[in-house]
Amino acid sequence: MADACQDVTQDEIWMRQALDQAHNAWALGEVPVGAVIVKDGQVIATGFNQPIGTHDPTAHAEIMALRAAATILGNYRLPGCELYVTLEPCVMCSGAMLHARLARVVFGASDPKTGACGSIVNLFEQNQLNHHTQLTGGLMAQECGALLKDFFAERRKAAQAAKLDDSNPV
């Protein structure tokens, strides 16, 4: 009988680490999206959403991880690197990934509002671009999506509680 641990793929291991990063974002009140960059079977950089706390609209999980990886490797190009992210990247992040020359991008949940890996557009399928990154979507999509749903449900509940507190003066 095969060991259950053998059923877990290397991609799932990296995505679980991206989910851990997403929890870091949640702890700070940010939308829980996490990213991990891997090269030669080693995590070289991580990132999580921080646009609210940093007052930086570009501080998405993917961008934070790309910046850290570029600094660590001493190069703005990241050939041979793979990026794992819990939510389908937006246009900004997808463009940055293509400029970084990533070998592969793996995402969890689809983003029907801003996804640039097939939900709205697919930048990775543009033949006119001079670099082509392999794309894999839907890895652990249910778990990644549930984290986001739970986060927003909690925020709605807190907003309703605050509204009730405001309407019931002491």
N, C-alpha and C positions, 0 to 999 in steps of 0.2 A: 504494500500500500504506500502510495506516494505521500511524502510529508506535505502538509498544507502550506508550509512556508515556501515550498518550491513552486507553488501556483502563483505567487506574487512576482510580477515582472519587475525588471529594473525600472521601467517607466513608472510603474505604480509607486515604487520606493521614492523616486524623485518627486512625483506629484504629491505624495504624503508630506514631503518636506515643504512643498509650496503651500499646502494647506496649513501647515504649522505657521508659516509666514503670514498667511491670511488671518490667523487668530491674533497675531501681533497687531495687525491693522485694527481689528475689531476692538481690542483692548484699549486702543487710543481713540475710539469713536470714529474711525475711518471705515469706509466700505471694505469689507474683508476680501481682499484680493492679494494673493501672494505669488511670488515667482522665485525660481531657482535656476541658476545657470551652471551647467555641467560641462566639463571638458575632460576627455580621457578617463571617464568613469569617476571623476571627483567633482564635488560641488566646489565651485570657485567663487560664487557670489550669490547673494540672496537679496530679495527686496519685498517690500509690501507697500500698499497704498498709503500715501501721506500728503495728499494735496491740501487737505483742510488744515492740518497742523503746521505745515510748512508755508502755507499761503502760496502754493506753487501749483498751477494747473497741470504742469508736466510731471508731477511727482507720483505717477502711476507705478505700480509694483514692477512692471517690466522695465521702465526707464530707470528706476532706482537700482535694479539688478544689473542692467546694462552699464550704468555709470560705474558701479563697483567693480564689475568684471574688467572693464576697460582700464581702470586704475590699477587693478591687481596685475593684469597682463601687460600693462604699459603700451597698449595699442587700442585705437578706437575701432579697429577691425577685430572681429572675434571668430575667425575661421575655426572650424572644428568644434565649435560650441553648440550646445543645445539649450534651449530655454523652455522651462516648464512653467505654466501659469494656470491658475485656477479658473480664470474667465477668459473667454475669447477676446483677443486684443482688439483695441480700437484702431482707427486709421493712424493716429499719431504713433502709437506703439509699434504697429506693424511696419510703418515706414522706417522707424528707428532700427528695428530688427533687420530689415532688408539692407539698410546702410551699414549695419555692423557686420554683415555677411555671415550671419548665423547659418550653421549647417541645417538646423532643424528647430522647429517650434512645435510644442505639444501643449494643447490647452484642454481644460476640463469642460465647464459649462459653456454653452452657446450664449451669445448676447444679442437678442433680437432687436435691440434698440441701437447699438453702436458697433456691432461686431464687424470686423474687417477681414475675417477669414472665411467668409461664405454667408453669414447671416444677412448682411446688408450689401457688402461688396466683398470681393476676395482680391486683395492686393497681391497675394502670393501667386495668383494665376496670370498676372499681367506679363505676357510674352515680351513686351517692349522693354521691360526692365533688364538691366545687365547682370543681375544676380538673382538666383532662384533658390529659395529656402524650402526645404521639405516641410510639409505641414501635416500634423496629425491632430484631429479634433475629437472631443467626446470622451477622453480618458477620465474615468471616475466622474463623469458628468453629473450623476445623481448626487453624489456626496458634495461636490463643489457647488452645485446649484442649491442644495439644501442649506448650506452655510449662509449663502446670500439671502435666501428666503427667510431663514431664522433671524438674521440680522435686521432685515427690514420690518419683520413682524414685531420684533422687540422695540424698534424705533417708533412704529405706529402706536404700540401699546403705551409707551412712555409719553408720546405726544398727547394721546387721549387722557392719560392720567393728569398731565400738566394742565390740560384744558379744564378738566373737572375741578382741579385745585383752584384754578383762577375764578371759576364760576361759583365757588362755595367759600365766601369770605368768612373768616373766623369771628 
